[in-house]
Amino acid sequence: LNRNDPIWPYKNVLSRIRELKPDITFANLETPLLHDCLPTTEGMVFCGSDRNVAGLKAINVTVASLANNHAGNHAVNGVTETITHLHENGIDVTGVHGPLIKNIRG
C-alpha cells in the first residue's frame, strides 16, 4: 500500500513463477477486492484494492478461492464485486458457488 504498486509483493518471485509456466496457479484470496476499499490498520474487517488484481495477473493466477473467513467482510456486495474484478481479468473463482472444474490439456 505504501509503495502504491500492486506487483511489488511478487517482484522477488515473479521471474521464477513465469519460468515454471504452471498449468494452473491457485491463490487463496483472504480478502475482498473492492474499488473503494479504505485502508485500515486495526480490526478484523478489511478489504484490498481492486488494483491488487494486477499482482495476481502478474504471477499468472488462474484460479482464486474465496472460501475464507474474511471473504464476506463487506457482505454479499463485496463478494460479488470481488468475483466481477477477478472474472474481468480472466481469473476463475471457486469457494462460493460450488467446485470449479477446469479441463487442462484434455
Number of C-alpha atoms within 10 A of each C-alpha: 11 4 8 8 12 18 18 12 12 14 13 9 11 16 12 11 15 12 9 8 11 12 11 12 16 18 17 13 18 18 22 27 27 22 15 10 15 10 11 11 6 7 6 9 12 20 24 20 18 18 16 17 20 16 18 23 16 17 20 21 22 20 22 20 18 23 17 14 9 18 24 20 16 19 11 11 13 20 20 17 17 26 21 16 18 23 14 11 15 14 21 18 24 17 14 15 9 9 10 12 8 10 5 7 5 4
